[in-house]
Amino acid sequence: MKIKPITFIKTIISIGLLALVFTRIDFEEAWTHFQHLSFPFIIFALLFYTGCQYLSCWRWQIVLNSSGHSAPMSSLVSSYFAGMFLNIFLPGALGGDVYRVYRVAKHTKDSEVAVVSVFLERFTGLAALSALALIGLPPAFKLVGRWDIILLFLTCVASLVGAVLLISSPKLLIWAEPWLEKLRLSKVATRFAKIQILLRKFAQHRQALALSMGLSMLLQLAIVYYHYLVAQQLKIPISYLQLLVFIPIIVVVTLLPISLGGLGLKEGLWVYLFNRIGLTAEQALLLSLTITALSWLLSLPGLVILLLDSTGFRLARQGKVD
């Protein structure tokens, strides 16, 4: 299989960034912090994050119901876990989302509705993250006190808010379309135009929209709290409000297509941000890797779901042949 040049470049960048980070780490100090991570807390953290996933699925179900379709919660939850497992090996969240579309299309019998439901579920999360970033503006000035971080944070806030407005505002899209064409992104403008039609239809269901946005806000706040709980267990002295500033930065910057699924970029960014508030590279890397390891551990049921699903798919094909 031929590797695309862009994939090769991203892989090299990820490896280089990881190497740079690991050369700055005192592994004895990192191990000292890691020993604070108890088995009961790991179970609690996994259950807490499972609850966050359930909120995501509830939000997804609300979007589906507003389109006149439905899918059982058990199917949505299982597809979410399977998507988490796929995302370990695939760049970004695209692989997991494609699988989620496939699973929900089996219930709705409408692939377009399936695609729209996954996108709208993601979009409400993006809108909530934008609101969360705006909430983080006061602590960005009061608690962080570093102009480089504040500038980075304001850039990320502007990017999030700009993306939400560009997706949802027809007038802004018309204004931005010539610039997108100059950047050879005319296909993006076309997709956004189609998406805006879908958003207007969804916006007509005001109760569903309000509930979906409320769940998205609760979910984003819970994810920040999840990071805070892990940091406290590892004896890392960082506040909830500081994480409220850092996490939107991490999310936005790791979306940049310059590394393989954000690998290396995310770890390096955690180290940079932690160093700016007087914390160590060991603490930053330990928090990042612990969060990643817990998400991988939680995604293991997704492997079972994928195996069962592929077995059922093969049996169904054999039945048709017979």
N, C-alpha and C positions, 0 to 999 in steps of 0.2 A: 504494500500500500504506500502510495507516494504521499509524503508529508508536505503540506503547503508551506511556502516560504514564511508567510505571516505567522503560522502556528509555530514554526521553528524559532522565529525571532522572539515570540512571546515566551516560549519555553526557556530560551537563553536568558531573557530578562528576569523571569521568575527565579531561575537557579542562581543568577548573579545576585539578586536582591536577598535571597535566603542566605547565600554564602556570606554576604556583607553583614547581615544581622547576626548570624551564628558566630562569626569571628569576634563579636563584641560581647559575647555572653560568658559569664562566670557560671559554669554548670553546677558547681557546688552550692552557690547561693540559690540558684533556681531550684535545685533539689530540696533545699531546706524549706522553701516556700511550698513546694509541691506536696511535701509530707503532711501539710495541714489539711489536705483534701481527704476527708474521711469517706468510707463506703456508704454510711447512712446519708451523707450529704449528696453523694453522687446519685443515689436513688431518688432523693427529694428533687434534685435538679432535673433529672430526667422526667419525673412526673410533672414538674412545673412547666417544662418546655412542651410536654405533651399537651398540657392545657392550652398553651399558646397555639399549638397546631390545631386544636379543636376549635378555638376562636376563629382561626383562618378558614376552616371548613364551614363553620356556621355562616360566616360572611359570604363565602362562595355559594352556599345554599340559598341565601337571601337573594343574591344576584340571579341565580337560576330561576327561582320562583317568580321573580319580577318579569321574566321573559315568557312565563306560562309553561315552563318545564320544571321537572323535579328529578332528583336523584337521592337515593337513601344516604343518610349520613355515614353509614358504615363504608359505603363505596367511596365517598369523598375522602374520608380519613385514610383509608387504605391506599388510595391513589396519591395522597399527599406524602405518605411515608415512602412509597415507592419512588416518587419524584425526588425526595430527599436523597435516597440512595443513588439514584442516577446522577444527581448533581455532584456527587463526590468525584466522579470520573469524567464528567462533561463540563466544559467551560461555561460559566454563568449558570443561569437557572433555566436555559432554553430546553435542555433535554428533559428535565422534570416536568416542565409545562407542556411539552409535546405529549408526554405520556398521560398527563392529566386530561388533556383534550381528548385523547383516544379513549380513555376510560369513561368520561362523562358522555361522549358521543354514543356510546353503547346504550345509554339510558334514554337520552333525548332523541336519538335517531336523526339528529341534525348536527352535522359537523360545524356549521357556521355558528350556531348557538353555543356550541361547546367552546369554540375559539373565543367568542365574545365574552362568555362567562369568565373564562380564565383571565382574559385581559382586564375586564372591569374589576375583578377581584384584586388584581395587581395594581390597577389604577387607584382604587380607593386607598390602598396601602401607601402609594406614592403621595397622594394628597394628604394623608394623615402624617406621614413623615415630614412633609413640608410644614405642616402646622406645628409639629413637634420641634422642628428646627427653629421656627419663629419663637416658640416658647423658650427655647434655649438661648435667645439673644441676651436677656438680662444676666443670667449666670456667666455667659461668655465674657462679658465686660467685668463683672464683679469678682468672679472666682478664678478665672484663668489668668487674666492680667498680662497676657503676652500678645503683642500686636500681630506677630506672624500667625498665631493660631486664630486670633479674631478675624484677620483678613481672610485666612483659609476658610473659616467658618462662614463668614459673610458670602464668600464666593459660592460655597456649597448651598447655602440657603437660597441665593439668587438662582442657582442652577435648578434646584428642586422646584421653586415657585415658578420659574420660567418654563420648565418642562410641563408642569400642570396647566399653566395658562395656554401654552402652545397647543397642547392636546385638546383643551376644552373650549378655546376661544376661536371662532371662525375668523373674526376680524384680524386677530394677531397672526393667524396662520396665513391669511392673504398677504399681510405685510411682510411676513418672513419668507414667503415662497420664493421670491427672486433671489434672496440670499442663499436659500437651500439649493436652488438650481445652480448657482455659481460654485457651490461646494460639491456639486454633483450628487445632491441628496434629494432629487426631485421625487424619487420613489417614496421617500419618507413623508413628504408633503402629501402625496396621494393617499398613503395609508392613514395619515392623521385625519384627512378629510373624511374618509370612510368611518374612522373611529368616532369622529364628532357626531355623525349621524346616529351611531349606536348609543353614544353618551346622552344625546338629547332624548332618545327613547327611554333610556334608563332613568333619566332625571324626572320623567313624568310620574314615576312611582316614588313620590316624595317620602313616604313612610319607609320604604325599602332603602332609599338613598340615605336617609337620616340614620337608620339603624346600622347600615353598612359602614358609614363614616364613624359612628360612635364606637362600633366594634374595632375598627381600624385604629382609632386613637388609643383605646384600651390596650390593644395588642402591642402597639409601638411602645407605650409606657411600660408594659409588662416585660418586653424584651430588654429595655434599658435596666429594669429592676433585676432581671435575670443576670445580666452582666454584673450588676452591683453585688448580688448575692455571692456569685462565684469569686469576685474580687475580695469580698470580706472574708470568705472561707480561706482564701489563700494569703490572708493577712496583708493585703495590698491597700494602703491608706488612700483610697480615692472615693470621692463623694458621688452620690446619685446625680447631682446637678452637673458635676464635671463630665460624667458619662453622657448626660443629656446633651452636652456640647460635642463630645467626641464621636458618638455613634453615627450621627448624620454625616459627619466628615468621612468616617470610615466607609459608610455605605456608598456615598457619592463618588469618592475617589477610586474605590475598587471597581466601580462600574466602567471606568476608563479602559478601553480595549488595548492596554499596553502590556499586559501580562496574562498568563494562563489562568483564567478564572479568578484573577486578583491574588493569586498565590505569590507570596514574597512581598508584593506591594502592600497588602494588608498588615503583615507583620512589621515591615519597615515603618509604616505609618504609625502603628501603635507605639513603637519604640520612640519615634520622633516626638509624638504628643506627650508621652509619659516623661521623657527627658525635660520637656519644657515646663513641667510643673514639679520638678524635683524628684521624680521617681526614676527607678533604674531600668535599664534595658532588659534585665532578667525578669523584672516584674511585668513589663509590657509583653514580652514574648510568652511568658508563662500564662498570662490571662488569655492571650490570643489562641495559643495552642490548646489550652484547656477547653475553651469554648468550642473550638473546632473538633476536638476529640469527643466531647460530649454529644455534639450533633451527629458525628459519625456513628457513635454507639447507639444513639436513638434511632438512626436510620436503618439499623440491621433488620428490623421486621420488614422493611421494604424489600430486602433481598428475597425473603420467603414469599412475599406477595408477588413479586416479579416472576419467581420460579413457578408458582401455582398458576399465575395468569398465562405464562408461556405454555405450560403443560395443557391447560384448558384450550388454548388457541390451537395447539397441534392436534389435540383430540377432535376438536370441532372440524378441522380441515380433513382429518382422516375419515370422519363420519360423512362428510360431503362427498369424498372420493368413493367411499364404499357404497 
